[in-house]
Amino acid sequence: MNTLISPTEVLRRAFRGHERLPADLIREADIVSVEWCYVRPIFGNALHDRLLLGADAAFVTDFLADAVALLCRYRVLPRMMHHCTMVGLLRPHPSESALADVEALSHDRRAAKQEAITLLRRAVRYVEAHAADFPEYDPDNNVLNHCSTDGGFVQIH
């Protein structure tokens, strides 16, 4: 699969160094899913396809990589709470630490998603300010340029 960033890059950008995580925690499918749910609806199929081909690598690194990584974190955190075994789902419980409660997990997920969406809005602003460099981008098709509800408030962007 072709993605904007690698699973290793997601681990480096979205998780802290002391969080010892297996290299296979992030799958390429996680990144593809994030890109199809968030990046393509904002920037459009044509621009996303161009970026996947390696065009504008600096733009991807400076504006999209952290957002994609944080959205991957948002997606995989619930999966990290359980391990699937032959006897069913198990929750890891090291004796020297406490499990995060549902509220802490929910807060971490919300914070990661909110930061990622803010970074995506920053990327949109850059693309719109440099429209000549991104002719594939159509602001009328950007889902962020439509009415949405955030936190119970209707916002028109």
C-alpha positions in Angstrom: 0.0 0.0 0.0 1.1 3.5 -0.7 0.7 6.0 2.2 1.9 9.5 2.9 3.9 8.3 5.9 5.2 5.0 7.2 4.0 3.1 10.3 7.4 3.8 11.8 6.9 7.5 11.2 3.5 7.3 12.9 5.1 5.8 16.0 7.8 8.5 16.0 5.4 11.4 15.6 2.3 10.4 17.6 3.7 8.4 20.5 6.3 9.4 23.1 9.7 7.7 23.3 9.0 6.1 26.7 5.9 4.4 25.3 7.5 1.1 24.3 5.3 -0.1 21.5 5.7 -3.0 19.1 6.7 -2.0 15.6 3.7 -3.7 14.2 1.2 -1.7 16.3 0.5 0.6 13.4 -0.5 -1.2 10.2 -0.4 0.4 6.8 -4.2 -0.2 6.7 -4.5 2.1 9.7 -2.8 4.9 7.7 -4.8 4.2 4.6 -8.0 4.4 6.6 -7.0 7.7 8.1 -6.0 9.1 4.8 -9.3 8.0 3.1 -11.5 9.3 6.0 -9.7 12.6 6.6 -7.1 13.6 4.0 -9.0 12.8 0.8 -12.3 14.5 1.8 -10.4 17.6 2.6 -7.8 17.9 -0.2 -9.6 15.8 -2.9 -8.7 12.7 -4.7 -6.5 14.3 -7.3 -4.3 16.1 -4.8 -4.0 13.2 -2.5 -3.1 10.9 -5.4 -0.4 13.4 -6.4 1.0 13.5 -2.9 1.1 9.7 -2.8 3.3 9.8 -5.8 5.9 11.7 -3.9 5.1 15.2 -5.1 5.5 18.0 -2.6 7.3 15.8 0.0 8.2 18.9 2.0 4.4 19.8 2.2 3.6 16.3 3.4 6.4 16.4 6.0 5.7 20.0 7.2 1.9 20.0 7.1 0.3 16.5 6.9 2.6 14.0 8.6 1.8 15.0 12.2 -1.9 15.2 11.5 -2.0 11.7 9.9 0.1 10.3 12.8 -2.2 11.8 15.4 -5.3 10.4 13.7 -3.6 7.0 13.6 -3.1 7.3 17.4 -6.8 8.2 17.7 -7.7 5.1 15.7 -5.5 2.6 17.5 -5.8 3.6 21.1 -8.9 1.4 21.7 -7.2 -1.5 20.1 -4.3 -1.2 22.5 -6.7 -1.7 25.5 -7.2 -5.4 24.6 -5.3 -8.4 23.3 -7.1 -11.0 21.3 -6.2 -14.6 22.4 -7.6 -18.0 21.8 -9.6 -17.7 25.0 -11.0 -14.3 24.1 -10.2 -10.6 24.7 -7.7 -9.9 27.5 -6.7 -6.6 29.0 -3.0 -6.2 29.7 -2.3 -5.5 33.4 1.3 -5.1 34.4 1.6 -5.4 38.1 3.7 -2.2 38.5 1.2 0.1 36.7 -2.4 1.0 36.6 -4.7 0.7 33.7 -6.0 3.9 32.1 -9.7 4.3 32.8 -12.2 4.9 30.0 -12.3 8.6 30.8 -8.6 9.0 30.4 -8.7 7.0 27.1 -11.5 9.2 25.8 -9.6 12.3 26.8 -6.4 11.2 25.0 -8.4 10.2 21.9 -10.3 13.6 21.8 -7.0 15.5 22.3 -5.2 13.7 19.5 -8.1 14.2 17.1 -8.6 17.8 17.9 -4.9 18.5 17.4 -4.9 16.6 14.1 -7.9 18.5 12.8 -6.2 21.8 13.8 -3.1 20.8 11.8 -5.3 19.8 8.8 -6.9 23.2 8.9 -3.4 24.8 8.9 -2.5 22.7 5.9 -5.7 23.8 4.1 -4.8 27.4 4.8 -1.3 26.9 3.3 -2.8 25.1 0.2 -5.3 27.9 -0.3 -2.6 30.6 0.1 -0.5 28.8 -2.5 -3.3 27.8 -4.9 -1.0 28.0 -8.0 1.2 25.2 -6.5 -1.8 22.9 -5.9 -4.1 23.2 -9.0 -5.8 19.9 -8.1 -7.2 21.3 -4.9 -10.9 22.5 -5.1 -12.0 24.4 -2.0 -15.7 23.8 -2.9 -15.1 20.0 -2.3 -13.3 20.4 1.0 -15.5 19.0 3.8 -14.0 21.6 6.2 -15.5 24.4 4.1 -19.0 23.2 4.9 -21.3 23.4 7.8 -20.3 21.2 10.7 -21.1 20.7 14.4 -18.2 20.7 16.8 -19.0 20.4 20.5 -22.7 20.9 19.9 -22.2 24.2 18.1 -23.1 24.7 14.4 -20.2 26.2 12.6 -20.0 27.4 9.0 -16.5 27.5 7.6 
